[in-house]
Amino acid sequence: MTPALPEVSADLFRQAMRRPANAVAVVATGAPGARFGVTLTAVCSLSDNPPSVLACLYRESAALEPLRRNGTFSVNFLAAGQSDLASVFAGRGGLKGEARFAPDAWTTLATGAPVLRGAVAAFDCHLDREIDSPTHAVLFGRVAALVMAEPPQVGAEPLTYSFGGFGSFVPLAG
Ligand SMILES: Cc1cc2nc3c(=O)[nH]c(=O)nc-3n(C[C@H](O)[C@H](O)[C@H](O)COP(=O)(O)O)c2cc1C
């Protein structure tokens, strides 16, 4: 007989999802004075033709309506040295909206969305399409421009998140 499997409760699901290491990104939208940004791990490449990405944003996020209105956003994959920024954009410390954006840390590329200096890689996107789940908006971004850090740079290894904590990607020896 097959052993009984535990019911997949929300708690069990979250426990399992703590295990994989994920890249950490800040998704940002808006122009100076009216910028919004959120830390996300639910973000990935979709296709190289056309260059496009996916981001899953909680539907109650303060960034969602502005992002829809602007029709543009950036996906900024953080470096290990930027874990403080990941915390700020996750709302720790209570900062909201424009207050999360440190002066001089951001620039723009093609669309005008805020692009983080020193990100491992930053993708400047037009919002192509959105699919809504009950809890999240799945955003399809068409990449208009990008910048990437030139490895190797100290502190520029990709930031990761696993077991509820930040780490960094280290290649296996050999
Ligand atoms: C490591 C990490 C990963 C996160 N990943 C996501 C995610 O993929 N999608 C999401 O909607 N929120 C995610 N969050 C939560 C948001 O960052 C958090 O709710 C943030 O406060 C939302 O900003 P807002 O309050 O301006 O909407 C994550 C938080 C952390 C710390």
The ligand as a MOL file (V3000), in Angstrom:
LIG
                    3D

  0  0  0     0  0            999 V3000
M  V30 BEGIN CTAB
M  V30 COUNTS 31 33 0 0 0
M  V30 BEGIN ATOM
M  V30 1 C 12.9280 37.2710 0.0600 0
M  V30 2 C 11.5530 37.8240 -0.2200 0
M  V30 3 C 10.8750 37.4350 -1.3500 0
M  V30 4 C 9.6100 37.9280 -1.6600 0
M  V30 5 N 9.0020 37.5260 -2.8100 0
M  V30 6 C 7.8070 38.0600 -3.1380 0
M  V30 7 C 7.1860 37.7130 -4.3810 0
M  V30 8 O 7.7160 36.9360 -5.1710 0
M  V30 9 N 5.9860 38.3070 -4.6780 0
M  V30 10 C 5.3680 39.1920 -3.8220 0
M  V30 11 O 4.2970 39.7070 -4.1550 0
M  V30 12 N 5.9440 39.5330 -2.6290 0
M  V30 13 C 7.1270 38.9990 -2.2830 0
M  V30 14 N 7.7160 39.3460 -1.1000 0
M  V30 15 C 6.9890 40.2420 -0.1790 0
M  V30 16 C 7.1120 41.7230 -0.5670 0
M  V30 17 O 8.4550 42.1180 -0.7470 0
M  V30 18 C 6.4750 42.5590 0.5500 0
M  V30 19 O 5.1290 42.1770 0.7130 0
M  V30 20 C 6.5530 44.0500 0.3010 0
M  V30 21 O 6.2980 44.7150 1.5040 0
M  V30 22 C 5.5280 44.5430 -0.6630 0
M  V30 23 O 5.6740 45.9580 -0.7800 0
M  V30 24 P 4.4040 46.9060 -0.6250 0
M  V30 25 O 4.1070 46.8530 0.8380 0
M  V30 26 O 4.8930 48.2370 -1.0820 0
M  V30 27 O 3.3540 46.3300 -1.4740 0
M  V30 28 C 8.9850 38.8470 -0.7770 0
M  V30 29 C 9.6660 39.2450 0.3800 0
M  V30 30 C 10.9480 38.7490 0.6590 0
M  V30 31 C 11.6720 39.1980 1.8940 0
M  V30 END ATOM
M  V30 BEGIN BOND
M  V30 1 1 1 2
M  V30 2 1 2 3
M  V30 3 2 2 30
M  V30 4 2 3 4
M  V30 5 1 4 5
M  V30 6 1 4 28
M  V30 7 2 5 6
M  V30 8 1 6 7
M  V30 9 1 6 13
M  V30 10 2 7 8
M  V30 11 1 7 9
M  V30 12 1 9 10
M  V30 13 2 10 11
M  V30 14 1 10 12
M  V30 15 2 12 13
M  V30 16 1 13 14
M  V30 17 1 14 15
M  V30 18 1 14 28
M  V30 19 1 15 16
M  V30 20 1 16 17
M  V30 21 1 16 18
M  V30 22 1 18 19
M  V30 23 1 18 20
M  V30 24 1 20 21
M  V30 25 1 20 22
M  V30 26 1 22 23
M  V30 27 1 23 24
M  V30 28 2 24 25
M  V30 29 1 24 26
M  V30 30 1 24 27
M  V30 31 2 28 29
M  V30 32 1 29 30
M  V30 33 1 30 31
M  V30 END BOND
M  V30 END CTAB
M  END
